[in-house]
């Protein structure tokens, strides 16, 4: 029978989430992320107020997001 203190010792301490991917993989993934972000922002720019309301955004927020350059999160 396992001791209660042993079970608690195996738990991860609270803190920021650990980065699971290697830095090189994240860096190499940037062009894909930038293309997706750019496509998302172009789509937002084409949407009218009715469509934006359907996805839960107001026009001001959507226009501000669409105006950002692709490299800014």
Secondary structure, 3 states (H helix, E strand, C coil): CCCHHHHHHCCCCCCCCCCCCCHHHHHHCHHHHHHHHHHHHHHHHHCCHHHHHHCCCCHHHHHHHHHCCCCCC
